[in-house]
Amino acid sequence: MNLLTLKTLHISCAVGSYVLFFLRGLWSMTGSPIMRQPWIKVVPHIVDTLLLSFAIALAFSIHQYPFVDAWLTAKFFALLLYIGLGSVALKYGKSKTIRLSAWLAAQAVFAYIVLVAIYHNPVPFTH
């Protein structure tokens, strides 16, 4: 698979993952019955698995790796933070305020991940 195809698939999955997270946050906060549908428990995991698979393939293709290249290391740790905040927002937050705060913080972290990816810099505003 060529680099442009990998990058396009990775970006498409990132957009899909974010849209699903955004919607699940809204649906969760409003108590929507959509959150109880079986597909909502499966599709995000499929998209996220594809996203990670394409990320790994891209890293090998461009010969840049987490713990070697600073920008990918920053993305890796930001991803862990994003996953943790997402878990609090959608599942483990004890109150609506905690869930909302985690959901908003996760979106800020996602924006950071995107900026790091665009600029290949762990401090994207200093490019």
Secondary structure by P-SEA (a helix, b strand, c coil): ccaaaaaaaaaaaaaaaaaaaaaaaaaaaaccccccccccccaaaaaaaaaaaaaaaaaaaacccccccaaaaaaaaaaaaaaaaaaaaccccccaaaaaaaaaaaaaaaaaaaaaaaccccccccc
